[in-house]
Amino acid sequence: MIEISKDIKELLFLGPVGTYCEIAKNQFISLIPSNDIKQTPFSTVKNIIEYVQNNEFAAGVVPIENSIEGVVRETMDNLLNVKDMSLKISAETVIPINHCLLSKSKDINKIKKIISHPQALAQCQNFISKHFSDGIEQIEKASTSKAAQELCELDSSYAAIANQRTAELFKLNLLAKNINDEKDNKTRFILLSRCHTTPSDCDKTSIAFATKNQPGALVKVLNVFDSLNINLLYIDSRPSKKNLGEYVFFTDFEGHIEDDSVKKVLDLIKLNTNYIKILGSYRRF
């Protein structure tokens, strides 16, 4: 279970207001015992992680994985740069993604340009091609909520792809709902904090590691999980950014860092890696 510290004074999230990250933040806020928490939107994942690392009483909410687009690379890369060993993933939640088409206009036929986050645009291509000509201009913005907010300053030929709450926040017309190409679209968000977690009946541990540069090194690491009958939930890789062809592997597996079986896994993995970082142990969503 998570033991949220009363010392948390500020909770950061990827803003502006109206993002799916804010929805995730609202779920995490219920875990914090104090009612006097400053809730601050930041413009980038990098800035959130850097701020939390440099401020003892801050925690942050960032996206880490989307069911359609996969891993959030900015989050993964910046987790590797965290030097404070007490800062870990301490909780997760999964938010359904339901994109909508918003505009000042009430007529979808008058839309000439669509603005949104690049992932949102990519996730709605079937809808866009069905309802608009090939010449429709698609403009990338920093977030879906930022795109909706910018509509307030643009003319009615613009539309934005965002969630329904932003239509309410910025007083926009809802031209279409649930326009995702894939209807079972979800994003996983994590809470980064210095809170301690204790084992529950349904935990996962996240690590990052780099194998030794020798034949079969990755296979040997994966065989450790098999030999100890530990379920590997997820594995992905990112370039090490040091040498071409070198990768860091991100892995989630069942169990808590305080479990004897997990301690044994980590001891055995170290024999075949030249780098390992514990990203956190926390209750599975």
Number of C-alpha atoms within 10 A of each C-alpha: 16 17 14 17 16 13 15 20 18 17 24 26 29 26 21 20 19 24 22 26 24 21 15 24 23 14 14 19 15 10 13 18 14 14 10 10 16 11 18 16 18 17 14 16 24 17 14 25 25 15 16 22 23 12 11 17 16 23 26 27 27 26 26 18 19 19 15 15 14 11 19 16 14 14 19 19 16 15 21 15 12 18 10 12 12 15 21 24 24 25 25 21 17 17 17 14 20 20 24 23 27 30 27 24 18 14 12 18 10 12 20 16 16 22 27 25 20 15 15 24 23 15 19 19 14 13 16 20 12 9 12 15 10 9 9 14 14 18 14 16 19 15 25 28 26 22 24 31 22 17 21 15 9 12 12 17 17 23 31 34 28 30 23 20 17 23 22 12 13 18 15 23 17 21 16 14 15 16 19 22 16 15 13 11 17 17 22 20 23 24 25 26 26 24 20 18 22 16 17 14 9 13 20 23 23 23 17 21 23 21 24 16 12 8 9 11 17 18 11 16 20 13 13 17 21 11 9 12 11 15 13 16 12 11 14 13 17 15 13 15 11 8 8 8 8 16 17 20 18 20 17 19 19 22 26 24 23 12 11 10 16 20 14 14 17 17 12 15 23 16 13 20 17 12 13 17 15 16 23 23 28 29 22 15 11
